[in-house]
């Protein structure tokens, strides 16, 4: 196993770190402990390296520390933020893809409230206290909901004179939130966010981002020095250099068993894979649920190959989707049925706690959520 980090990060709860709702170490788990590499005869070898180049013809991988050769390769490189070529978006926004990004967002909110105390210009003060999240998908909605709690339910006790000037804006380029899900889910999330104090701007197709604000194609403009990008993803940059067949969105086209066409023994799983849905002309979306299903099946198939048995296609069964929209409230879809409210929130918490790695992390996250009910969130700049 090669990875540039020595820990496994549970991405679905990353936005809680950004808002001070969960401690960083409760969504991370050391890879060496997880893989039990300290045993006398470890089954898995872990190498903390950064991949620089992959040569599929010579079956080798060049990293910043060494070159590795392979017989079988599983690419699970994940994705990076997609800025769609919008001027200023890359340099003037904060993404949410890593622990560092989440910490940056958390610190940015706290620092801007502190800075606003000393700002005498009313216009600049409002810019400091306006936070814009671009993208009305699950990440944008969940981050917006938890940031609303931090700003309007925690910082209102520490900066009571500034809260009336504070704004939290969710900018979405389409006509509704949560595209790709049932319309009812988006409508429920929209109403809930507005109840939390969020300004939802629909049909806001970003045309330019600067250090002082964000502009839409129709001329609308929001003055802000705090713009967070949650508007889409694209495959890891390393994928772009590979001589393989790719779809229009840059993902690698793979067979029903996640194997790369023309390169036997090379498999792609997760955000970089373009896997066509059975009986349909479209691919599975780049979600954690899909990566988990195909990843497990690829592992089983490798065991079957080494044992001389026939491989099997992954059985992709849509389980459910649960989206956090604030304390005691979530929306979701289970077996085609839309659910919302406290019941969905309980299912959301239970589902995420069960998927966390390690007993300590599960208990830590549960205690963080419980503590959130009886005390203020963490407002220390990390």
N, C-alpha and C positions, 0 to 999 in steps of 0.2 A: 504494500500500500504506500503510495506516494502522495503527500499533501503538504502544502506550504504552511499549514497550521498544525499544532500538535493536539488539537482538541476537536471534538465533534460539537457543532453548534445546532441547536434546535431553532431553526429559522422562524417557524410560525409564531414564536413568542418574542421575537426580536423587538417589536414595537413597544412591548411592555417595559423593556430596558430603557428605551428612548424616553419614556414618560416617568421613569422612576418607580414603576409598579412592581418590578421583579429585579432582583440583584443579578448582576452579570454572571456570576459563577453558578447560578441555578439553571441556566440554559446551556451551559458548556460542560463537556465531560472529557477528561484526558484520554486521548486515543490509546496510549500505551497501556493504561489500566483496562480500557474496554477490550483491547485485543490480547491482553495478557502476554505482552511481549517479554516480561521479566522471567517467565518460566524457563527452566533448563533447556527444553526443546519447544520453543514457541511455534505455533502453527502458522502464524502470520508475522512477517517482517515489516516494520514500519520505518519509513525514511522521510524525515522532514526536509523537503526540498521544494524548490519552485521550478515547475516545468517551463522550459524555454522553447523547446522544439520537439516535435514528434515526427519520426521518419517511418512511415508505414511500409515502405519498400524494404528497408534494411531491418525492420522490426526493432527499432531502438528509440529510446527517449533520452533527450539531453536536458539535464537540470543544471541549476547553479552550483551543484556540488559534485555530481558524477553523471556518467552515462549508464543507462540500464538497457538490457535487451529483454525481449519477451517472446513467448510463444503465443499467448493469448493476451489481449488487451481489452480492458473495460474502461471506457471514458465516461467519467461522471463529473465533468468539470463545472457544471452549474452554469449560471448566466451572469451577465453584467447589465447595468442600466442602459436602456435604449433612449437616446435623446433625439432621435429622428432628424438629425441634422439641423435642429433649431438653434439659431445664433444665440450664444451666451448660455445655453442650457447646461452644458457640461461644466463650465467654469464658475457659474454663479448659483448653483443649486447644491443641496446636500442629498446624496442618495441614502437608501437604507438597505444595505446589502451585507453589512458586517458589524461586529461588536464595536469597532472604532466609529462607524457611522452612527450607531445608536447612541453612543456616548457623546459624540459630537452634537447631535440634536438635543440631547438632554442638557448639555452645558450651554448650548446656544440660547435656549429658552431662558435659563437662569441668568446668564450674562447680560442678555438684552434687557431684562427687567431691571437689573442693577444699573446698567448704563442709562436707562430712561430716567432714573431719579435725578441725574445730573444734567440731562438735556433740557435746555430752556426753550429751544425752538419747537413750537407745537407740531409742525409738520414732520420734522425729523423724529420727534418723540413717538408719533403715531407709526412712522415707518419701523422704528425699533420694536414696537409692540404688535405689529401685524405679522402673522405667520401664515404662509400659504402652502398648502399641500397640493401638488399637481398629480392628478390621477384618481379617478373614482372607482377603482377596482377594490378587491378585498384588502390589499395592503393599505391603500389610501384611506379607506373607510375606517379600518381598525385603528390605524395610527391617529386619525383625526378624533375618534371617539375617546381614546385614552389620553390624548393631549388636551382635550377639552376638560377632562377631569383634573388634570394637573394645573391648568391655567385658572379655571373658574371655580374650582372647589378646594384647591390647596394654596395656590399663590394668592388667592383673594384675601387670605388671612395675613400674608406677609407683605403684600403690596396693595392694600385696600384702595389707595388713591389712584393707582395706575390701572386697575382692572376695567374701569369704565372706558378707557382708551384702547384696551386690548382687543384684537380681532383674530379669529381663527377662520381661515377661508379654505374650502375644498373646491378646487377648480377641475372640472371634468369636461373633456372635449366633446362628448356625445350628449344626447338628450336625456340621459338617465344614469343613475349609479349602478354599479355591479353588472356591467355588460357581460353577456354570456350566461347569465342566470335568468331565472324567471323575473318578469317585470315587477311582480309583486314584491320580491325580495328587495329590489332597488328602491321601490317606493317606501317600503317600511323603514329601510335604513336612512333614506332622505328625511323623513319626518322625525325620526329619532335624533339625528344629528342636529337638526334645527332646534329641537327641544333642548339640546345640550348647549346651545349657544353658537353653533357653527353656521357660517354663511356658506351655502352651497351655490356655486356658480356653474350652471350647465351650459353646454354648447360653447365652452370657453376653450377655443382651439389656440393654444399658445403659438405665437409667431416670433417672439423675442423675449429674452431674459437679460436683465442688466443688474448691476449692483444695487440699484435703487428700486427695482420693481419688475413686474411681469406684464407683458402686453398680449392681447388676443388678436386674432385675425380680423375681428369685427370692430376693432378700435378700443375696446374696453381695456382699462389699465388699472392695476392694483399696485400702489406704492408699498414696498416692503423690502427689508434687508434680510429676510429669513424665508427662503423658498426651498421646500423639500420636494424631491423628485421621486414619485412613485407611479410614473406614467407608463411603464412597460419595461420589458427585458429583451435581451438578445443573447445569443450563444456566446460563450467565453471566447475572447479574441484569438486564442490558440486554434480554435476550430476553423477560423477563416483561412488559415494557411494550409490546411489539409487538402490534398488532391482527391477529394471524394465528391460524390453527387450531393448537392444541397438544395433545399427548398428555397422559395423566394424570401423567407424570413431568416435564412442563414443556417437553419438547423440541418443536421446530417440525415439524409434519407436512409432508413434502415428497413430490414425485412421484418416479417411478423415475429421473428425471434430476436429482434434488436441487433442483428448482425449487419455490418456495413457492406453495401453492395460492392463487389470487386475486391474486397479485402477480407477473406475468410479468417475467422479467429479474432476479428476486431469488432467489439460491441460498444454501442453507445446507449447510455441510460440517462434519463432526466431531461433537463432543460435544453440540452443540445441535440436531442433525438427527435426526428420527424417520423413518427410511427402512425401509419394509416389505420383508422378505426375499421373494424370488421364490417363489411357491407356498406361502408360510406366512402365518400370521396375526400373527407377531411381528416386531419391528424388529431391525435389526442393533444389536449392543451398541456403546456409545460408546468405541471403542478406537482406538489410533493406527493400527492396520492398516486399519481401515475408513476413517478420515479420509484416509489416504494414497491409497487406491484411488479414492475418490470425488472427492478434491481434484484429482488428475491428470486424471480424466475430465471434470470441470467445466471445467478450463482448456482442454482439447482441444475441448470443445463450444462454448466461446465463440469459438474460432478458426473453427470450422465455421459458426457463426451469422454472423460477420462476413464469411465467404467465401460466404455464401448456400447452404451445404450443410445437409443434415439432421443433427440431433444423434443421438447414440448413448447408450444406457444403459450405466452402468458395469458391468463384469463383476467382480462381487465373488467372488473365489475365496479360500477360507480357506487360508492358506499353512501356518502352523505357530504354535505358542505355546511359548516357552521361558522358564522362570522360575528365577531364581537362588535357590539355597537354601544358600549358603555356599561357601567356597573349595573348588574342584575338584568341585562338585556342583550339578547343576541338574535340573529335571524338565521334561518337555515332551511335546507331541503333534505328530507329523508324519505326515500322510496317515492319520490315525486310529490310529496306533501310538504307544503310550506309551513314552517313553524316559526314562532317569534315569542319574545318575552322572557320571563324568568325560567321557564322550563327549558327553553333553548339555551339559555345562559348556563344552566347546570350541566346540560349535555356537553356544551362547549368546554367547560372547565374540566369535566371528567375525561373527555376525549384527549385533551392536551396533556393532562397530568399522566395519563396512562402511556402516552407516546414519548414522554421524557425518558432519557437514559439515566439509570441509576436511582436507587432508593433515596439517596441524599438529595438529589435534584428534585425528585417528586415531592418530598417532604418540604424542601426549601421553598419551592414555588407555591405550594399549598399554604405554607405559613406566611409568605409574602402577601398572598391574596387575602388571607384572613386578617393579617395586620392592617391591611388597607381599610378595613371596616372600622377599626378602633383608633387609628392614628393617621397623621398626615403622611403623605408620600415623601420620599427622599428628595430634599431640595439642596443637597450638597453638590457643589460643582466638583466633578470627579477629575 
